[in-house]
Amino acid sequence: MSKALHIVILAAGEGTRMKSSLPKVLQTVGGRPMLLHLLDSADALDPEQVHVVIGSGADRVREACSEYKVNWVIQSQRQGTGHAVKQAMPAIPDDARVLVLLGDHPLIPVSVLSEMTGQDTAPLSVLTIELDKPRGYGRIERDRTGRISGVVEDRDATPAQWKIREVNTGIILADAVHLRRWLDKLGCDNIKNEYYLTDIFAMAHSEKREIHGVLAPDPRDLQGVNDHRQLAALEQRFRHHAAQQLMDQGVHIIDPERVDIRGPVTAGRDVCVDINVVLEGRNQLGDGVFIGPGAVLKNCDLAAGTRVHPHSVLEGVSTTGPCDIGPFARLRPGTVLAAGTRVGNFVEVKNARLGEGSKASHLSYIGDTIIGTGVNIGAGTITCNYDGASKHQTIIEDDVFVGSNTQLVAPVTVGKGATIGAGSTITKDVPGDTLTVSRARQTSIKGWQRPRKKEV
């Protein structure tokens, strides 16, 4: 019978080199805090319990992870990785296995962790990688038989040990009963006067305990983060993985290096994503959807055939059929577009529904509005939905033609088939099948002189 798995995530570091007020584990990769990526990976292993060791910015870390079932462990004094793991041990039974993860390593493949936790034989295992330039990493030492005998930290290593290419990732798996005993024996006789978790390898070797090494296939997935340069490299790696997954689904990405995917994307057949597109949150793209260059989508559900033209920004938008959006359109939460609709350049839409075949092609604002089918909104039209205290609704029924530069002062209803003359300010309901004009009489004054600046 397999032992229960307990996962300990070390997330107490301050991240001083980030030079940020935000706790390091809350720095974002792919639009989400690093720790959330790791918690998702931990949950995929189906552990008995996840323990997160926190210190700096503890309240902010808890708040950011409020949706996860976690045993929070406070490390009030940061005295090294060994000390951090020891804080979590009182909540872990002796008959468990303990997987230790690092909060600033968010892209560890679940497949690698599954391989590591799927082996029950060794009382101690370590995940390793091979680097051409291993400076800064603890080196894996092996005896003459090739068995792991210890890990030496880079700052404590000799010139000969610096040449070792196999390094420690900091991710270990150990039987709880042995780990507890080894942690109790840790000392702090080193340059930083800290309790290194890596010292348990020498203890295990001296006891002739088997130490199993699992070599990760790609070291780029095991890179940690200490500064913004490393964070940018991790973001690039995340972007690569996300683009590859979409292309495996059949999405045509014009240039995978110039697309940012910051959340899950579901895509149908023949979807095309052009350059410099940003996909945030959860997005669903139906068959044949086209996303033009420079577009930003967040939490959108776009029906088959929808085309988003360049430099449009969409958030919380749903389309129920093929329609055209942009270029340079801004669609805000609550926007629902039916088949055949057209929202053109420099049009902003918020909390509004456009019926089939309706169009707002140029320079308009449509907020808190229900628009029927076959409606034409002229250039420069705005719905005046806010009175300074409350929002009000505008209703435009089917087959309405709204002339350019019209202001619709909500609450107001425009009846079916009505026409509104250009330049009108509408403050009352408009009856259907009528022409309504509301504007000042045009007057020309002869002999009028334009004011001029006085000569000095």
C-alpha positions as CSV (number, residue, x, y, z in Angstrom):
1,M,0.0,0.0,0.0
2,S,1.4,3.4,-1.0
3,K,2.1,5.9,1.7
4,A,0.1,9.1,1.8
5,L,1.7,12.0,0.0
6,H,2.1,15.3,1.8
7,I,3.5,18.3,-0.2
8,V,5.4,21.1,1.4
9,I,5.8,24.3,-0.6
10,L,8.5,26.7,0.6
11,A,7.1,30.2,0.0
12,A,8.5,32.3,2.8
13,G,11.3,34.1,0.9
14,E,11.3,37.9,0.7
15,G,12.8,38.1,-2.8
16,T,15.0,41.1,-2.0
17,R,16.5,41.0,-5.5
18,M,13.1,41.5,-7.0
19,K,13.1,45.0,-5.4
20,S,9.4,44.8,-5.1
21,S,6.8,45.2,-2.3
22,L,5.1,42.1,-3.6
23,P,6.1,38.8,-2.0
24,K,8.2,36.8,-4.5
25,V,5.8,33.9,-4.9
26,L,3.1,36.4,-5.9
27,Q,5.1,37.7,-8.9
28,T,3.1,36.7,-12.0
29,V,3.9,34.3,-14.8
30,G,1.4,34.0,-17.5
31,G,-0.8,36.5,-15.7
32,R,-1.1,34.4,-12.5
33,P,1.0,34.4,-9.3
34,M,3.8,31.8,-9.4
35,L,2.4,30.1,-6.3
36,L,-0.9,29.4,-7.9
37,H,0.8,27.6,-10.8
38,L,2.5,25.4,-8.2
39,L,-0.6,24.8,-6.2
40,D,-2.3,23.5,-9.4
41,S,0.5,21.1,-10.0
42,A,0.4,20.0,-6.4
43,D,-3.4,19.3,-6.7
44,A,-2.8,17.2,-9.8
45,L,-0.8,14.8,-7.7
46,D,-3.8,14.1,-5.4
47,P,-1.9,14.7,-2.1
48,E,-3.3,14.0,1.3
49,Q,-2.4,17.6,2.3
50,V,-0.6,20.6,0.9
51,H,1.4,22.6,3.4
52,V,2.7,26.1,2.4
53,V,5.4,27.7,4.5
54,I,5.0,31.5,4.4
55,G,6.7,34.4,6.0
56,S,7.2,37.7,4.2
57,G,3.8,39.1,3.2
58,A,1.9,36.2,4.7
59,D,-1.5,37.8,4.7
60,R,-1.2,38.8,1.0
61,V,-0.1,35.3,0.1
62,R,-3.1,33.7,2.0
63,E,-5.5,36.1,0.3
64,A,-4.2,35.3,-3.2
65,C,-4.5,31.6,-2.6
66,S,-7.9,31.7,-0.8
67,E,-9.5,29.3,-3.3
68,Y,-7.1,26.5,-2.4
69,K,-7.2,24.0,0.5
70,V,-3.9,24.7,2.2
71,N,-2.4,24.2,5.6
72,W,-0.5,27.5,6.2
73,V,2.7,27.3,8.2
74,I,4.4,30.4,9.4
75,Q,8.2,30.6,9.4
76,S,8.7,33.6,11.6
77,Q,12.5,33.6,11.3
78,R,14.1,32.7,8.0
79,Q,16.9,30.4,8.9
80,G,17.2,28.4,5.7
81,T,15.4,25.7,3.7
82,G,16.0,23.0,6.3
83,H,14.4,25.2,9.0
84,A,11.5,26.0,6.7
85,V,10.6,22.3,6.1
86,K,11.0,21.6,9.8
87,Q,8.2,24.1,10.5
88,A,5.7,21.9,8.5
89,M,6.7,18.6,10.0
90,P,4.4,18.6,13.1
91,A,1.4,18.3,10.8
92,I,2.8,15.3,8.8
93,P,2.6,11.7,10.1
94,D,5.6,9.4,10.2
95,D,4.1,7.0,7.7
96,A,3.8,9.7,5.0
97,R,6.0,10.6,2.1
98,V,7.0,14.3,1.9
99,L,7.5,16.1,-1.4
100,V,9.2,19.5,-1.0
101,L,8.6,22.1,-3.7
102,L,9.9,25.6,-4.1
103,G,7.4,28.4,-4.5
104,D,9.5,30.2,-7.1
105,H,9.6,27.2,-9.5
106,P,6.1,27.4,-11.0
107,L,6.7,25.5,-14.3
108,I,7.7,22.1,-13.0
109,P,5.9,19.6,-15.3
110,V,3.4,17.5,-13.5
111,S,4.7,14.5,-15.5
112,V,8.1,14.9,-13.9
113,L,6.6,15.1,-10.4
114,S,4.5,12.1,-11.1
115,E,7.5,10.1,-12.1
116,M,9.3,11.2,-8.9
117,T,6.4,10.4,-6.6
118,G,5.5,7.2,-8.4
119,Q,8.7,5.5,-7.1
120,D,8.3,4.0,-3.5
121,T,11.7,2.3,-3.2
122,A,14.1,5.0,-2.0
123,P,13.7,6.8,1.4
124,L,15.2,9.9,-0.2
125,S,14.9,11.2,-3.8
126,V,16.1,14.4,-5.4
127,L,15.2,16.0,-8.7
128,T,18.3,17.1,-10.6
129,I,19.2,18.9,-13.8
130,E,22.3,19.3,-15.9
131,L,23.5,22.8,-16.8
132,D,26.4,24.0,-19.0
133,K,26.8,26.9,-16.6
134,P,25.8,25.7,-13.1
135,R,27.0,28.7,-11.2
136,G,24.7,29.5,-8.2
137,Y,23.3,25.9,-7.9
138,G,24.2,23.2,-5.4
139,R,26.2,20.5,-7.0
140,I,25.2,16.8,-6.8
141,E,28.1,14.8,-5.4
142,R,28.3,11.1,-6.3
143,D,30.6,8.3,-4.8
144,R,32.7,6.0,-6.9
145,T,29.7,3.7,-7.5
146,G,27.7,6.6,-8.9
147,R,25.4,6.8,-6.0
148,I,24.5,10.3,-4.7
149,S,26.6,11.0,-1.6
150,G,25.7,14.7,-0.9
151,V,24.9,18.1,-2.2
152,V,27.3,21.0,-1.8
153,E,26.0,24.6,-2.0
154,D,27.7,26.8,-4.6
155,R,29.0,29.3,-2.1
156,D,30.6,26.4,-0.1
157,A,31.9,24.5,-3.1
158,T,35.6,24.0,-4.0
159,P,36.9,24.8,-7.5
160,A,36.8,21.1,-8.3
161,Q,33.1,20.9,-7.2
162,W,32.3,23.9,-9.3
163,K,33.0,21.8,-12.4
164,I,30.1,19.4,-11.6
165,R,27.3,20.0,-14.1
166,E,24.6,18.0,-12.4
167,V,22.9,20.3,-9.9
168,N,20.2,20.2,-7.2
169,T,16.8,21.7,-8.1
170,G,15.8,21.9,-4.4
171,I,12.9,19.5,-5.0
172,I,13.1,16.3,-2.8
173,L,10.9,13.4,-1.8
174,A,11.6,11.7,1.5
175,D,10.0,9.3,4.0
176,A,8.6,11.5,6.8
177,V,10.1,9.3,9.6
178,H,13.6,9.7,8.2
179,L,13.2,13.3,7.1
180,R,12.1,14.4,10.6
181,R,15.1,12.7,12.2
182,W,17.5,14.3,9.7
183,L,16.1,17.7,10.1
184,D,16.6,17.5,13.9
185,K,20.3,16.9,13.2
186,L,20.9,19.8,11.0
187,G,23.5,22.4,11.9
188,C,24.2,25.9,10.6
189,D,28.0,25.7,10.3
190,N,28.2,27.4,6.9
191,I,28.8,30.8,5.3
192,K,25.2,32.0,5.8
193,N,24.6,30.3,9.2
194,E,21.5,28.7,7.9
195,Y,20.1,25.2,8.2
196,Y,20.5,23.7,4.7
197,L,18.0,21.1,3.6
198,T,20.6,19.7,1.3
199,D,22.7,18.5,4.3
200,I,20.3,15.6,4.7
201,F,21.9,13.9,1.7
202,A,25.2,13.4,3.5
203,M,23.3,12.1,6.5
204,A,21.4,9.6,4.4
205,H,24.6,8.5,2.6
206,S,26.4,8.0,5.9
207,E,23.5,5.7,7.0
208,K,23.8,3.8,3.7
209,R,20.3,4.9,2.7
210,E,19.5,4.8,-0.9
211,I,19.3,8.2,-2.5
212,H,17.5,8.2,-5.8
213,G,18.2,10.9,-8.4
214,V,15.6,11.8,-11.0
215,L,17.1,13.8,-13.9
216,A,14.6,16.3,-15.4
217,P,14.5,16.1,-19.2
218,D,14.5,19.9,-19.8
219,P,16.3,22.2,-17.3
220,R,14.4,25.2,-18.6
221,D,11.2,24.0,-16.8
222,L,13.1,23.9,-13.5
223,Q,14.5,27.4,-13.4
224,G,13.8,29.4,-10.3
225,V,13.3,33.2,-10.0
226,N,15.4,35.6,-8.0
227,D,15.2,38.8,-10.1
228,H,13.2,40.3,-12.9
229,R,15.5,39.0,-15.6
230,Q,14.9,35.4,-14.5
231,L,11.2,36.2,-14.2
232,A,11.2,37.4,-17.8
233,A,13.0,34.2,-18.9
234,L,10.3,32.1,-17.1
235,E,7.6,34.1,-18.8
236,Q,9.1,33.4,-22.1
237,R,9.2,29.7,-21.3
238,F,5.5,29.8,-20.2
239,R,4.6,31.5,-23.4
240,H,6.4,28.8,-25.4
241,H,4.5,26.0,-23.6
242,A,1.1,27.7,-24.0
243,A,1.6,28.4,-27.7
244,Q,2.8,24.9,-28.3
245,Q,-0.4,23.5,-26.6
246,L,-2.6,25.7,-28.8
247,M,-0.8,24.7,-32.0
248,D,-1.2,21.1,-31.0
249,Q,-5.0,21.8,-30.8
250,G,-4.8,22.9,-34.5
251,V,-4.6,26.7,-33.9
252,H,-2.6,28.6,-36.5
253,I,-0.4,31.0,-34.6
254,I,1.4,33.3,-37.0
255,D,4.5,33.7,-34.7
256,P,4.5,31.8,-31.4
257,E,7.2,34.1,-30.1
258,R,4.9,37.1,-30.4
259,V,1.8,35.8,-28.6
260,D,1.1,36.0,-24.9
261,I,-1.3,33.4,-23.5
262,R,-2.0,34.1,-19.9
263,G,-4.7,31.6,-19.1
264,P,-6.6,28.6,-20.5
265,V,-7.8,28.8,-24.1
266,T,-10.2,26.5,-25.8
267,A,-10.2,26.7,-29.5
268,G,-12.1,25.1,-32.4
269,R,-10.9,24.3,-35.9
270,D,-9.1,26.7,-38.2
271,V,-8.6,29.4,-35.6
272,C,-5.9,32.0,-36.5
273,V,-4.0,34.2,-34.1
274,D,-1.9,36.9,-35.5
275,I,1.2,38.6,-33.9
276,N,1.3,40.5,-30.6
277,V,-2.0,39.1,-29.4
278,V,-2.6,38.8,-25.6
279,L,-5.1,36.2,-24.3
280,E,-5.8,36.7,-20.6
281,G,-8.1,34.8,-18.3
282,R,-10.3,32.1,-19.9
283,N,-11.1,32.4,-23.5
284,Q,-13.1,30.2,-25.9
285,L,-12.6,30.6,-29.6
286,G,-15.0,28.9,-32.0
287,D,-14.3,27.4,-35.4
288,G,-12.7,29.9,-37.8
289,V,-12.2,32.7,-35.3
290,F,-9.6,35.2,-36.4
291,I,-7.7,37.4,-33.9
292,G,-5.9,40.3,-35.6
293,P,-2.5,41.7,-34.6
294,G,-2.2,43.6,-31.4
295,A,-5.6,42.5,-30.1
296,V,-6.2,41.8,-26.3
297,L,-8.8,39.4,-25.2
298,K,-9.8,38.6,-21.6
299,N,-12.5,36.1,-20.6
300,C,-14.2,36.1,-23.9
301,D,-16.4,33.5,-25.7
302,L,-16.3,34.1,-29.4
303,A,-18.6,32.1,-31.7
304,A,-17.5,30.5,-34.9
305,G,-16.6,33.0,-37.6
306,T,-16.0,36.0,-35.4
307,R,-13.3,38.3,-36.6
308,V,-11.4,40.6,-34.3
309,H,-9.5,43.2,-36.3
310,P,-6.2,44.8,-35.2
311,H,-5.6,46.5,-31.9
312,S,-9.1,45.8,-30.4
313,V,-9.5,45.2,-26.7
314,L,-12.2,42.8,-25.5
315,E,-13.1,41.8,-22.0
316,G,-16.0,39.7,-20.9
317,V,-17.4,39.6,-24.5
318,S,-19.7,37.0,-26.0
319,T,-20.6,36.6,-29.6
320,T,-23.5,34.2,-30.6
321,G,-22.6,34.1,-34.3
322,P,-20.1,35.4,-36.8
323,C,-19.5,39.2,-36.5
324,D,-16.8,41.8,-37.1
325,I,-15.0,43.7,-34.3
326,G,-12.6,46.6,-34.8
327,P,-10.0,47.7,-35.6
328,F,-9.4,49.8,-32.5
329,A,-12.6,48.8,-30.8
330,R,-13.0,48.5,-27.1
331,L,-15.6,46.0,-25.8
332,R,-16.2,45.8,-22.1
333,P,-17.8,43.3,-19.8
334,G,-21.5,42.4,-20.5
335,T,-21.2,42.9,-24.3
336,V,-23.1,40.4,-26.3
337,L,-23.0,40.5,-30.1
338,A,-25.3,38.5,-32.4
339,A,-24.6,37.1,-35.8
340,G,-23.8,39.7,-38.5
341,T,-23.1,42.6,-36.1
342,R,-20.4,45.0,-36.8
343,V,-18.6,47.1,-34.1
344,G,-16.1,49.3,-35.9
345,N,-13.1,51.5,-35.3
346,F,-13.0,53.6,-32.1
347,V,-16.3,52.3,-30.8
348,E,-16.7,51.5,-27.1
349,V,-19.4,49.1,-25.9
350,K,-20.2,48.2,-22.3
351,N,-23.0,46.0,-20.9
352,A,-24.9,46.1,-24.1
353,R,-26.5,43.6,-26.5
354,L,-26.5,44.1,-30.3
355,G,-29.1,42.1,-32.3
356,E,-28.5,40.4,-35.6
357,G,-27.2,42.6,-38.4
358,S,-26.9,45.7,-36.3
359,K,-23.9,48.0,-36.8
360,A,-22.0,50.7,-34.9
361,S,-19.2,51.3,-37.3
362,H,-17.4,54.5,-36.2
363,L,-16.5,56.6,-33.1
364,S,-19.5,55.8,-30.8
365,Y,-20.1,54.9,-27.2
366,I,-22.9,52.3,-26.4
367,G,-23.4,51.6,-22.7
368,D,-26.2,49.8,-20.8
369,T,-28.1,49.4,-24.1
370,I,-30.3,46.8,-25.8
371,I,-30.2,47.0,-29.5
372,G,-32.6,45.1,-31.8
373,T,-31.9,43.6,-35.2
374,G,-30.9,45.6,-38.3
375,V,-30.1,48.8,-36.4
376,N,-27.6,51.3,-37.8
377,I,-25.8,53.5,-35.3
378,G,-24.3,56.5,-37.0
379,A,-20.8,57.9,-36.3
380,G,-20.3,59.8,-33.2
381,T,-23.5,58.5,-31.4
382,I,-23.4,58.1,-27.7
383,T,-25.8,56.7,-25.1
384,C,-25.8,59.0,-22.1
385,N,-26.3,56.3,-19.5
386,Y,-24.9,57.9,-16.4
387,D,-26.6,60.8,-14.5
388,G,-23.8,61.3,-12.0
389,A,-25.3,58.8,-9.5
390,S,-27.0,56.0,-11.4
391,K,-26.8,54.1,-14.7
392,H,-29.8,54.0,-16.9
393,Q,-30.8,51.9,-19.9
394,T,-31.4,52.7,-23.5
395,I,-33.6,50.5,-25.7
396,I,-33.3,50.6,-29.5
397,E,-35.8,48.4,-31.2
398,D,-35.5,46.7,-34.6
399,D,-34.7,48.5,-37.9
400,V,-33.9,51.8,-36.3
401,F,-31.6,54.3,-38.1
402,V,-29.7,56.6,-35.8
403,G,-28.1,59.6,-37.5
404,S,-24.5,60.7,-36.8
405,N,-23.6,62.7,-33.8
406,T,-26.8,61.8,-31.8
407,Q,-27.0,61.8,-28.1
408,L,-29.5,59.4,-26.5
409,V,-30.1,60.5,-22.9
410,A,-31.2,57.4,-20.9
411,P,-33.6,56.1,-19.8
412,V,-35.1,56.3,-23.3
413,T,-36.7,53.9,-25.9
414,V,-36.5,54.3,-29.6
415,G,-39.4,52.5,-31.3
416,K,-39.2,50.0,-34.2
417,G,-38.4,51.5,-37.6
418,A,-37.7,55.0,-36.3
419,T,-35.2,57.3,-37.9
420,I,-33.3,59.9,-35.8
421,G,-31.8,62.9,-37.7
422,A,-28.1,63.6,-37.4
423,G,-27.1,65.9,-34.6
424,S,-30.1,65.2,-32.4
425,T,-30.3,65.1,-28.6
426,I,-33.0,62.6,-27.7
427,T,-34.4,63.0,-24.2
428,K,-37.8,61.5,-24.7
429,D,-39.1,58.2,-26.1
430,V,-39.2,58.1,-29.9
431,P,-42.2,56.5,-31.5
432,G,-41.7,53.8,-34.1
433,D,-41.8,54.5,-37.9
434,T,-41.2,58.2,-37.5
435,L,-38.5,60.8,-38.2
436,T,-37.4,62.5,-35.1
437,V,-35.1,65.6,-35.1
438,S,-34.0,67.5,-32.1
439,R,-31.6,70.3,-32.7
440,A,-31.3,74.1,-32.7
441,R,-32.4,76.0,-35.8
442,Q,-29.5,76.9,-38.1
443,T,-28.8,80.6,-38.2
444,S,-26.3,82.7,-40.2
445,I,-25.4,86.2,-39.0
446,K,-24.2,88.5,-41.6
447,G,-21.4,91.0,-40.8
448,W,-20.3,89.1,-37.7
449,Q,-16.6,89.5,-37.0
450,R,-14.4,86.8,-35.5
451,P,-12.5,88.0,-32.4
452,R,-8.9,88.8,-33.0
453,K,-5.9,89.1,-30.7
454,K,-4.9,92.6,-30.0
455,E,-1.6,93.7,-31.5
456,V,1.1,94.5,-28.9
